[in-house]
């Protein structure tokens, strides 16, 4: 794995954990990919899209 991507993933893990610890109750949890701008974003399934876009 590329060194830069490893550093980006490690930093994203820390930020994601902190964001999930301090989020308000009832809000959806943050995903690791939200904090990794250079990583490929996972595709939404139909069920996830319907849930998010209501």
GICORGI-V982685 format. One record per helix or strand of 2 or more residues. SS is the DSSP state (2 for helix, 1 for strand). FROM is the first residue (numbers start at 1). LEN is the number of residues. If there is no record, write none. Layout:
BEGIN
ss=SS from=FROM len=LEN
ss=SS from=FROM len=LEN
END
This chain:
BEGIN
ss=2 from=3 len=19
ss=2 from=32 len=4
ss=2 from=46 len=8
END
